[in-house]
Amino acid sequence: MRREKSLVLGVTTLAITVLLAACGSSGSKEASTDTVTFTTSDVISTMDSALNTNVIGAQALTDTMEGLYRYEGKTVKPAIATKVVKPTNNGLTYTIPLRKDAKWSNGKALTASDFVYAWQRVVNPKVGSQYAYIYEGIKNATDITAGKKAVDTLGIEAKDAHTLVITLDKSIPYFSQLMTSSTFFPVYKAAVEKAGKAYGTNSKTLVFNGPYKLSNWNGPDSSWTEVKNTNYWNAKDVKVKNLKYQVVKDASTALNLFQSNKVDRTAISGDTAKQMKNDPDYSTLPKSATFYMQLNQDKNPIFKNAKIRQAISMTINRKELVSQVLGDGSKPIASVTPKDMSFDPTTKKDFTSELSTEGTKNATYNPKEATKLWKEGLAELGQTGKTFDYTMVGDDTDTSKKQSEYLQNTLEKYLPGLKVTLANVPFKTRLTRSDSGDFDMVVSAWSADFPDPITFLDLFVTGGDNNNGHWSNTEYDAQIKASKTTNANNPTARWQNLLKAQDIMNTESGVIPLYQSGVAYLTNANVKGLDYGPSGSYNNVSLYLKK
């Protein structure tokens, strides 16, 4: 099952950050010569790459581990692999050469077998990885996770110590991007066998192959330090000796720490972000993550009517929502697929810039048209003059509550006969209610697993695990299927499939897009080289301090 990641709205939504350090003050302060300090929104839940499901763990894994490929900006570059390879055998076989100088932090050589072991752990049903689904398409992966085939039948083998051969069941056009994910990192087998179930819960159980090592870390720790890994193959280019992280959940506390020079970079939100908007140290960063509303068509048949869904979408002033309610750098969107994540293989244009205006107009604030469509939809359903009392489910953070109140007010204002009751609940409860259908309307979110539109669009095929509103469109399903089969090896045709699918969803308002998540930051002017890839984690090798 594809489970929604923990994209709750709060003080440091999707933030990646650190602790203690440097002297001086905002803007003009002198940075520490060997340490960069950040804040983060929560503790590291696990350092087991097979079990991690959130952005905090993903950043810690990106800091301390490394897979075959790594992002530099928006480009996939070789990491443990010596080159980014093109597949053979009609897109089904990848033969990847590995660096002979790659080592683990204990000095042992890193080999192809370390990848084989790690990947087999992810799909092994006994391990219980929630991200096993992401291996779908690798030979036998689906059957292995279902318990139908043995783990050692997975389509990955060590041809020799420094050559990895990967075999797919079907062509995966975005496979190189996929392999930048921490779920595909290698694992040191002896460390797992020694620690057992404790693996990934503290730094003593871990052996690293990336730019940094976790030092004296225990799972519940609200602060941690990462020190430069001198055995990293590219250690000479790692410019900062220490990264320090501190959990901070309150925006005003984060601001005080930054202004007193105790942190070099922190996320802020809400009123604090609005207060600091004109500060020279203020900036915003869009994420490849979107928030959207799903309407439960199984429970409430009126939501099967496209005009009803379009009316609900047009009541929402997305610009006002992100500026007055969120204030965190989020941006209005007209599709569930975010901006600046994926680009046309021919024209290099952003995916969202090529969408039809016929569909995206439904995400434009137009209350007069919304009221008209609502009345027309009710008339078509024989429900004119009826009243509707629906519950909207959302998260229980302060920002989420304000967001729910905003949506409640605008829906009730422009849609006659609609009453919206709010149910703001903990994240896990919202997931449970979404999965069980215990909602009328729900605000959901998704963060890209890899920078391709399919990571969002595949969620909403008929019967999809995250299609909680049960919107269904046969042509949409056909376009998604063609992108994965008939046109999988034809980048131009496949791109058109994805554009058509998104246009269908937009025109139908099958899922109602709200905004693309963003983070507002305060950053010490001396911190340079923060290179965020499309997956949301920053590339720490490029990080440096201005002297």
ABEGO torsion letter per residue (X at the ends): XBBBBBBBBBABBGBBBBBBEEBEBBGABBBBAABBBBBBABBBABABAAABABAAAAAAAAAABBBABBBBEABBBBBABABBBBBBGGGABBBBBBBAABBBAAGBBBBAAAAAAAAAAAABAAAGBAAAAAABGBBGAAAAAAGABBAAABBBBBABAABBBBBBABBBAAAAAAAABAAABBBBAAAAAAAEAABGABAAABBBABABBBBGBBAABABBBBBBBAABAAAAABABABBBBBBBABAAAAAAAAAAGABABBBBBEAAAAAAAABAABBBBBBBBBBBBBBBAAABAAAABAAAAAAAAAABBAAAAAAAAAGAGBBBBABABBBGABBBAAAGBBAAAABBAAAAAAABBBAAAAAAAAAAAAAAAGABGBBBBBBBBBBABAAAAAAAAAAAAAAAAABBGBBBBBBBBBAAAAAAAAAAGBBABBBBBBBBABBBAAAAAAAABBGBAABAAGBBBAAAAAAAAAAABAAAABAAAAAAAAAAAAAAAAAAGABBBABBBBBBBBBBAABBGBBBBAAGBBBAAABBBBX
